[in-house]
Structures are given as C-alpha cells and as structure tokens.
C-alpha cells in the first residue's frame, strides 16, 4: 500500500483518480482550495479494519467507561448533558461589503472546540440547482451554481450563535499578476452586477411559472377525474375554458424558462433547435464574464443587449399571469364554490458554506 497525495482532488479528474486509488487500497490525502472543486466529490475514507488485539483493547476500554458512567452522581450527569448540548448546532456567518451590504450568508460548524469555515470569495448563488443540474453535479459533469466573485476590498465577517456575535474585518486582494485599468474593471463589474440581478429575476420567474404550470395541470386533471363521479359538483364550462386558455398561456411562457425533458428513442434528438432556458443563458454569460479579468468583449456586449429585454419582457408576462389572470380565474371559481388554484411556493433557502470543516 502506498501513500498518495492528490492535488485538486475535489475536481472531476482528481476525485475520480482519488476514488480509484482508495479502491486499490492506497492511503490517499487530498489537497484542494475548493475554488472550483466540490467537497462532496472527495471520496470517503475506507472503513478501518481492527486487529483482534485492538478489538479486545477497545472492548475493555468500553467496559471501563460504562463503569464510570454508572458511578456518576446526578450533578455530574446534569453537567454532562449541558456540555453536550453546547457541542452541536450551527453558527450563522455573514459577509458584508464596505457599505454594509450583505453579499454572502452561510452556516458554519458549531461543535465545541476550534472550527473552520471556508468562504469562497463569492456572492450568494442566485438559486439552488434545478433537478437536471443536480443530476449533472452528482455525476461530476458540472459544479454547483455559485454567485460572482467579489471585488478586491474590505469586508466584514460576522459570526453569530444564539445571542452572541463577533465581527472581524478582512481584506480581499486581487491577483498581482492581473493588470486591469480602472475603466475596464468598472465596465466588467457593471456587466456582472446587471447579469447577477437578471439571473435572480429569471430564476424567481422560473419558479413562479413552474408553480403555475403544475397547479393548473393538477386542478384540470382533478376536474377531469371528478367529472365521472355523480355525487360531486360539476365545474362550470366557462371556468374550464378560462383554465384551458390560461394553461395555454402558461405553457407558452414556460418554454422560455423550462427545458422539456424528452427521451431520445431510436430516432435521435429532435431536429428543431430550441434556445436554452433564459436563466441558463444568463448564468452562462455571467460565468463567462466572471471567469475572465477583462472588460466585456464585443460578443458578450451583444449577448447582454439581447438578453436584457428578453428577461424584462418575459418577467412582465409572468407577473401578469400570476398577479392578474390567475386571480381572475380564482374569483370565478370562488363565485361558483370551487376551491382556488394555489401554486406551490418554496420556502426560503439558505446557502451553505463551501468546504465547511471542523477541528476539535
């Protein structure tokens, strides 16, 4: 058995190599700054095998510990339970820029002792991964979505647990090898900020339109099933027509936000080309700009100019469907004594810290 050091072991290639080395019985140590890698990609350590002597020694130590536990007084038991309750839990960590604006929030380990949490110098991600993205992430084909990198400057880290909190100022420095004029840096930042705002809006609209689509499909399907039951009230034809029309509008807008998953079959992929969903297009351009230290190029400017009105107009259409047309349908349903159509809403999420570790 050899001892092997794998650098970049949290990336796709490194994690695959590490897993194979572990499978072959080698002792593997992984080093990765998690700037592009993903902690969960690192293969777990194989279970340790104990010799008979080690097992006997462990059993004896366990017996001694049990005897000690039995001999403890009630006061000692109470002190132990209080101490153990303080070991677990999470601490809330936030990062604010020089203007006091919070740019990142995540949880840190809360066990007793010395703990470590890693901030990847990025803003909060605009959204959690979609089911399709999670499949690709779990298979190692893409990384978990993240926000853009922060600009060099001073930031304040706040750590809070219960009613106690502590703050510390840190300085983010740029790579000294990067030569970027103030004008180019400002142009790059402006484009990134615009795309970051667009991405959050597009992701929110995708959730809204998906909720509308699912709720309408479920309601209309239930109406169809109930139509065969004579003891249930019938849905008026006028309401059914309104729901059908609304469904058509929702499905048309949904094509801009949601990729329809189709089986390829034996005939291969469909011949009709369709653009990527708007959130994906915005995210791709944002990552393109964020991954290179330069002012936006000509093609990037053209793509941004193309996406901005698309996102804005589509968002207005989603808002109209959710705030005007669905309430109008629900009003008719209320008058007819039929339960409202209520789209499913997702609970607020909280970003997790990248590469959380704890040391005690």
Beta strands, then each sheet from edge to edge (+ up, - down):
strand 1: 3-7
strand 2: 27-31
strand 3: 90-96
strand 4: 102-109
strand 5: 115-118
strand 6: 153-161
strand 7: 164-172
strand 8: 354-358
sheet 1: 1+ 2+
sheet 2: 4+ 3- 6+ 7-
sheet 3: 5+ 8-
end
